[in-house]
Amino acid sequence: MTKKKKTTMSVPEMQRLLGLGKTDAYWLVKKQCFETVVVAGKMRVVIDSFEQIRSSILRSTDRRRAKNFAQNPTLRRSLRKS
């Protein structure tokens, strides 16, 4: 039996990986920094979209810099096109 590759993660999983608080994690989701899907009534972050910008956010885990990233529409648009 082959294992299926995990394609999504929960918002709390994403929050732990980035070292953010709950409010900041959901704020990033609300600002559409990550592609999300709803599975069984729960919001999930698509891992591929997370990995595209993970390195940028990991360098700046404080709230102000994460928000600056989220508010940069040029960066968000370029990531969505790729």
Secondary structure, DSSP 8 states (H G I E B T S, - for coil): -------EEEHHHHHHHHT--HHHHHHHHHTTSS-EEEETTEEEEEHHHHHHHHHHHHT--SHHHHHHHHT-HHHHHHHHH-
